[in-house]
Amino acid sequence: MNSTRVAVKLLTKSDISFFAQHVRESKQKGINLNSEVFVEQFYPALQNRFDALHFPLTIVGPGAKQKHSLSRKVVRTENAKNWRLNGEVINDPLDETGRYSEIAEDDYAMLAFEGADRPDAVTLVIVTAAEDPELHAAIGEQFEFAGRHTMVPVVDRDLWDLIEATQDAYADLHPLDSLVAPDSLEEAVFGSAATQSHTAQGDGLGAAVSQDALQRQLRASEETGRRGEEVFGLWLDDNGHDEESYSCVCRDHARAAFDYQVISPTWEDAPNGLYIDVKATRSAFATPFHLSMAEIRWAASHANYRIARVYALATGTPFVTILCGIHEFASSIMSNVVPQLPHGTAIDGFEVSAVGFPVVGGQPQP
């Protein structure tokens, strides 16, 4: 069972009183969690409970500002229908005066609750019209809030649609990146290069991730890789390749430096066949992927190495783009990077963007 639930909340005047600059708006001092979503859909076991539940709270945004780590709770008073995200009102971080001053009524909060039977950790992404105009507009178009129904469940595809539609609005990390499962095992364990950079420049802790959440992310990344390999196999079948013209190496050799060996590709002239490594992501073509050092070494010594870039898996209509130029890229790393490493030091992989590699087959580069 997936133990993370995500919802989007249309903020009311009462909700924004959770932030110190807006406490005058209401006596509530907390964000209302509508029972039809938080209890009936997310946590039915809380139906008859009234005790306070404490957990770490990570706030992202507005304007893609990175994490602000706190501890808060959800509470429900006797005879109340709804729970509230509550505790002490939230003040600006000491080094970010005014961070929450622009939050207003009809802005949005994306809430990710981790935990199977009760919330064990919560991530809160604040999206404001003042600092996130494109994302704010996209959320308003994608979700409908009627009357008192100000909280709506969100699925992975909704998140990917929002990220892809508004990616260009953010120069670095997208604020919703913290709510989606990583595409690779490397990203699940270590975080993306951008995430690692922010962690190192901050308090060194990174966002709070429970053991349960980490295991879920690892399973999700494994599923993404498996689905990408299947999609590429189906793509081969649909593009004139019979069973004798290729072999799926990854089925029996999980650590191989390539996933498929295509003996007679239909998209290019390759007398010696091709070695194909499948790099799959749920999101857009430009999403970085990882190349292991074994893959780099193999690509550097084999000019007939290609990458099958499988992307947009989350949309249900994935695309396949065949990239070349990997041999030259890997050779450059082996010639210019590896020799510069201190004695006794090794690199196990690289994060790479597909943008800029020549396309030799499949869907044109978007």
C-alpha positions as CSV (number, residue, x, y, z in Angstrom):
1,M,0.0,0.0,0.0
2,N,1.3,3.4,-0.9
3,S,1.8,5.2,2.4
4,T,2.0,8.8,1.0
5,R,-1.1,10.7,0.3
6,V,-1.2,14.1,-1.5
7,A,-3.9,16.7,-1.5
8,V,-4.2,20.3,-2.7
9,K,-5.9,22.8,-0.3
10,L,-7.5,26.1,-1.4
11,L,-6.5,28.4,1.5
12,T,-9.1,30.4,3.3
13,K,-8.6,33.3,5.6
14,S,-8.8,30.9,8.5
15,D,-6.1,28.7,7.0
16,I,-3.6,31.4,6.5
17,S,-3.8,32.3,10.2
18,F,-1.3,29.4,10.7
19,F,1.4,31.9,9.6
20,A,2.4,34.6,12.1
21,Q,2.0,37.5,9.7
22,H,-1.7,36.5,9.1
23,V,-2.7,35.4,12.6
24,R,-5.1,38.4,12.8
25,E,-7.2,36.9,10.0
26,S,-8.7,34.3,12.3
27,K,-8.6,32.7,15.8
28,Q,-8.2,29.2,14.2
29,K,-4.4,29.4,13.8
30,G,-4.2,26.2,11.7
31,I,-5.0,24.8,8.3
32,N,-8.3,22.9,8.1
33,L,-8.0,19.4,6.8
34,N,-11.4,18.5,5.3
35,S,-12.7,15.2,6.7
36,E,-14.0,13.9,3.4
37,V,-10.4,13.8,2.2
38,F,-8.1,13.6,5.2
39,V,-10.2,11.0,7.1
40,E,-12.6,9.3,4.7
41,Q,-10.0,8.8,1.9
42,F,-6.6,9.1,3.6
43,Y,-6.8,8.0,7.2
44,P,-10.1,6.2,8.0
45,A,-8.5,4.9,11.3
46,L,-8.7,8.4,12.6
47,Q,-12.5,8.5,12.4
48,N,-13.1,8.2,16.2
49,R,-9.8,9.7,17.5
50,F,-9.3,13.0,19.1
51,D,-5.7,12.9,20.4
52,A,-3.0,15.1,18.9
53,L,-0.6,13.5,16.5
54,H,2.9,15.0,16.3
55,F,5.3,14.8,13.3
56,P,8.1,16.6,11.5
57,L,6.8,19.3,9.1
58,T,8.7,20.4,6.0
59,I,7.6,23.6,4.2
60,V,8.6,24.4,0.7
61,G,7.8,27.7,-1.0
62,P,6.4,30.0,-1.8
63,G,8.4,30.9,-4.9
64,A,10.2,27.6,-4.8
65,K,12.0,28.6,-1.6
66,Q,13.6,25.5,-0.1
67,K,12.8,23.6,3.0
68,H,11.9,25.1,6.3
69,S,11.9,22.2,8.9
70,L,9.6,22.3,11.9
71,S,7.6,20.0,14.2
72,R,3.9,20.4,14.4
73,K,0.7,18.3,14.9
74,V,-2.7,17.5,13.6
75,V,-5.5,18.0,16.2
76,R,-9.3,17.4,16.3
77,T,-11.4,18.9,19.1
78,E,-14.4,17.1,20.6
79,N,-17.5,17.2,18.4
80,A,-15.4,18.7,15.5
81,K,-15.8,17.1,12.1
82,N,-12.4,18.1,10.7
83,W,-8.8,17.9,11.8
84,R,-6.4,20.9,11.7
85,L,-2.7,21.1,10.9
86,N,-1.9,23.0,14.1
87,G,0.6,23.8,16.8
88,E,2.5,27.1,17.2
89,V,2.0,29.6,14.5
90,I,4.7,29.6,11.9
91,N,7.2,32.4,11.9
92,D,9.6,33.3,9.1
93,P,13.0,31.5,9.3
94,L,15.5,33.8,10.9
95,D,17.4,34.4,7.6
96,E,14.3,34.8,5.5
97,T,12.3,37.8,6.8
98,G,9.0,38.1,4.9
99,R,9.0,34.6,3.5
100,Y,5.3,34.0,4.3
101,S,4.1,37.6,4.1
102,E,2.6,37.3,0.6
103,I,0.4,34.3,1.4
104,A,-3.2,35.2,0.7
105,E,-6.7,33.9,0.6
106,D,-7.2,31.6,-2.4
107,D,-3.6,30.6,-2.6
108,Y,-2.8,26.9,-2.5
109,A,-1.1,24.4,-0.2
110,M,0.0,21.1,-1.5
111,L,0.1,18.6,1.4
112,A,1.9,15.3,1.3
113,F,1.2,13.0,4.3
114,E,3.5,10.1,4.9
115,G,2.3,7.1,7.0
116,A,0.1,4.1,6.6
117,D,-2.5,4.6,9.5
118,R,-1.7,8.1,10.6
119,P,0.6,11.0,9.4
120,D,4.2,10.4,10.4
121,A,5.6,13.3,8.4
122,V,4.1,16.1,6.4
123,T,5.4,18.2,3.5
124,L,3.6,21.4,2.8
125,V,4.3,23.2,-0.5
126,I,2.9,26.8,-0.5
127,V,1.9,28.2,-3.9
128,T,1.0,31.9,-4.1
129,A,-0.4,34.0,-6.9
130,A,2.2,36.6,-6.0
131,E,5.3,34.4,-6.2
132,D,4.2,31.4,-8.3
133,P,1.8,32.9,-10.9
134,E,2.1,30.2,-13.5
135,L,1.8,27.3,-11.1
136,H,-1.0,29.0,-9.2
137,A,-2.9,29.4,-12.5
138,A,-2.2,25.8,-13.5
139,I,-3.6,24.5,-10.2
140,G,-6.7,26.6,-10.6
141,E,-7.3,25.2,-14.0
142,Q,-6.6,21.6,-13.1
143,F,-8.7,21.3,-9.9
144,E,-12.2,22.3,-9.0
145,F,-13.1,23.5,-5.5
146,A,-16.8,23.8,-4.9
147,G,-18.3,25.5,-1.9
148,R,-16.9,24.1,1.4
149,H,-15.0,21.4,-0.5
150,T,-11.6,23.2,-0.4
151,M,-9.4,20.1,-0.3
152,V,-8.9,17.7,-3.3
153,P,-6.8,14.5,-3.5
154,V,-3.9,14.6,-6.0
155,V,-2.4,11.6,-7.9
156,D,1.1,11.3,-9.4
157,R,-0.1,12.1,-12.9
158,D,-1.6,15.4,-11.6
159,L,1.7,16.4,-10.1
160,W,3.7,15.5,-13.3
161,D,1.2,17.5,-15.4
162,L,1.7,20.5,-13.2
163,I,5.5,20.2,-13.2
164,E,5.8,19.8,-16.9
165,A,3.4,22.7,-17.6
166,T,5.3,25.1,-15.4
167,Q,8.9,23.9,-15.4
168,D,10.1,26.9,-17.3
169,A,8.9,29.2,-14.5
170,Y,11.6,28.0,-12.1
171,A,15.3,28.3,-12.8
172,D,16.3,25.5,-10.4
173,L,14.2,23.0,-8.4
174,H,10.5,23.0,-9.1
175,P,8.5,23.3,-5.8
176,L,6.6,20.1,-6.5
177,D,9.7,18.0,-7.0
178,S,9.6,17.3,-3.3
179,L,6.2,15.5,-3.7
180,V,7.0,13.1,-6.5
181,A,8.9,9.8,-6.3
182,P,12.4,9.8,-7.9
183,D,13.0,8.1,-11.2
184,S,16.2,6.2,-10.3
185,L,17.6,4.3,-7.4
186,E,20.5,6.9,-7.2
187,E,18.0,9.7,-6.9
188,A,16.0,7.9,-4.3
189,V,19.0,7.2,-2.1
190,F,21.1,10.4,-2.6
191,G,18.7,12.9,-4.2
192,S,19.2,14.7,-7.5
193,A,22.2,16.8,-8.1
194,A,20.2,19.9,-7.5
195,T,18.8,18.5,-4.3
196,Q,22.2,17.5,-3.0
197,S,23.5,21.0,-3.8
198,H,20.7,22.6,-1.8
199,T,21.2,20.3,1.1
200,A,25.0,21.0,1.2
201,Q,24.3,24.8,1.0
202,G,21.7,24.5,3.8
203,D,21.8,22.7,7.1
204,G,23.1,19.5,5.6
205,L,20.0,17.5,6.6
206,G,17.9,17.7,3.5
207,A,14.1,17.1,3.6
208,A,12.8,14.7,6.2
209,V,12.4,11.2,4.7
210,S,11.2,8.3,6.8
211,Q,12.5,4.8,6.3
212,D,9.0,3.9,5.0
213,A,9.1,6.7,2.4
214,L,12.6,5.7,1.3
215,Q,11.5,2.1,0.7
216,R,8.5,3.3,-1.2
217,Q,10.7,5.6,-3.4
218,L,13.1,2.7,-4.1
219,R,10.2,0.5,-5.2
220,A,8.8,3.3,-7.4
221,S,12.1,3.9,-9.0
222,E,12.5,0.1,-9.7
223,E,9.1,0.1,-11.3
224,T,10.0,3.1,-13.5
225,G,13.1,1.3,-14.8
226,R,11.1,-1.9,-15.4
227,R,8.3,-0.1,-17.2
228,G,10.8,1.8,-19.4
229,E,12.4,-1.5,-20.5
230,E,9.0,-2.9,-21.4
231,V,8.0,0.2,-23.3
232,F,11.2,0.0,-25.4
233,G,10.7,-3.7,-26.1
234,L,7.1,-2.9,-27.3
235,W,8.5,0.0,-29.4
236,L,10.9,-2.4,-31.1
237,D,8.1,-4.8,-31.9
238,D,6.0,-1.9,-33.3
239,N,8.8,-0.7,-35.5
240,G,9.6,-3.8,-37.5
241,H,11.8,-5.8,-35.2
242,D,11.1,-9.5,-34.9
243,E,12.3,-11.6,-32.0
244,E,15.4,-12.7,-33.8
245,S,16.6,-9.1,-34.3
246,Y,17.2,-8.2,-30.7
247,S,17.7,-9.6,-27.2
248,C,16.7,-8.2,-23.8
249,V,19.9,-8.6,-21.9
250,C,18.6,-7.0,-18.7
251,R,16.3,-9.9,-17.9
252,D,19.1,-12.2,-16.9
253,H,22.0,-9.6,-16.3
254,A,20.7,-6.9,-14.0
255,R,24.1,-5.3,-13.7
256,A,24.9,-5.3,-17.4
257,A,26.3,-2.1,-19.0
258,F,23.3,-2.1,-21.5
259,D,19.8,-3.4,-21.5
260,Y,19.2,-4.5,-25.1
261,Q,21.4,-5.8,-27.9
262,V,19.8,-4.9,-31.2
263,I,21.3,-6.9,-34.1
264,S,19.5,-5.3,-37.0
265,P,18.1,-1.9,-36.0
266,T,15.5,-0.4,-38.5
267,W,16.2,3.2,-37.7
268,E,19.9,3.4,-38.7
269,D,22.5,1.4,-40.6
270,A,24.6,-0.5,-38.0
271,P,26.5,-3.5,-39.4
272,N,27.8,-4.5,-36.0
273,G,24.5,-4.0,-34.2
274,L,23.8,-1.7,-31.3
275,Y,24.1,-1.8,-27.6
276,I,21.0,0.0,-26.1
277,D,20.7,1.3,-22.6
278,V,17.2,2.3,-21.6
279,K,16.9,5.5,-19.5
280,A,13.3,6.0,-18.3
281,T,11.6,8.8,-16.4
282,R,7.9,9.5,-15.5
283,S,8.4,13.1,-16.5
284,A,9.7,15.1,-19.4
285,F,12.5,14.4,-21.9
286,A,14.8,16.9,-20.2
287,T,14.7,15.2,-16.8
288,P,18.2,14.1,-15.9
289,F,19.1,10.4,-15.8
290,H,22.0,8.4,-14.4
291,L,24.9,6.7,-16.2
292,S,26.9,4.3,-14.1
293,M,30.6,4.1,-14.3
294,A,30.3,0.6,-15.9
295,E,28.1,2.2,-18.6
296,I,30.5,5.0,-19.1
297,R,33.4,2.6,-19.6
298,W,31.5,0.4,-22.0
299,A,30.2,3.4,-24.0
300,A,33.7,4.8,-24.2
301,S,35.0,1.6,-25.9
302,H,32.0,1.0,-28.1
303,A,30.9,3.5,-30.7
304,N,27.7,1.6,-31.3
305,Y,26.3,2.4,-27.9
306,R,23.0,4.2,-27.8
307,I,20.5,5.4,-25.2
308,A,16.8,4.7,-25.5
309,R,15.3,7.8,-23.7
310,V,11.8,6.6,-22.6
311,Y,9.9,9.5,-21.0
312,A,6.5,10.8,-20.0
313,L,5.6,7.4,-18.4
314,A,3.3,9.1,-15.9
315,T,1.0,10.4,-18.7
316,G,0.2,6.9,-19.9
317,T,1.5,7.8,-23.3
318,P,5.2,7.4,-23.1
319,F,7.7,8.4,-25.9
320,V,10.9,6.8,-27.1
321,T,13.8,8.8,-28.5
322,I,17.1,7.1,-29.5
323,L,20.2,9.1,-28.7
324,C,23.7,8.8,-30.1
325,G,26.9,10.7,-29.2
326,I,27.2,8.7,-26.0
327,H,30.5,7.2,-27.1
328,E,32.1,10.6,-27.6
329,F,30.6,11.9,-24.3
330,A,31.9,8.8,-22.3
331,S,35.3,9.0,-24.0
332,S,35.6,12.6,-22.9
333,I,34.9,11.6,-19.3
334,M,37.4,8.8,-19.4
335,S,40.1,11.1,-20.9
336,N,39.5,14.3,-19.0
337,V,37.7,13.5,-15.7
338,V,38.9,10.1,-14.5
339,P,42.7,10.8,-14.8
340,Q,42.2,13.9,-12.6
341,L,40.8,12.0,-9.6
342,P,43.1,11.7,-6.5
343,H,44.8,8.4,-6.0
344,G,42.4,5.8,-4.5
345,T,39.3,7.7,-5.5
346,A,36.6,6.3,-7.8
347,I,33.3,7.6,-9.3
348,D,30.3,5.3,-9.5
349,G,28.1,7.4,-11.8
350,F,27.1,10.6,-13.4
351,E,23.8,12.5,-13.6
352,V,23.2,13.4,-17.3
353,S,20.7,15.5,-19.3
354,A,19.5,14.1,-22.6
355,V,19.2,17.6,-24.1
356,G,21.8,18.2,-26.8
357,F,22.6,14.6,-27.7
358,P,21.9,13.8,-31.4
359,V,18.7,11.9,-32.1
360,V,18.9,9.0,-34.5
361,G,15.5,7.3,-34.1
362,G,12.1,7.3,-32.4
363,Q,10.4,10.5,-31.3
364,P,12.2,13.7,-32.2
365,Q,13.7,15.6,-29.3
366,P,11.0,17.9,-27.9
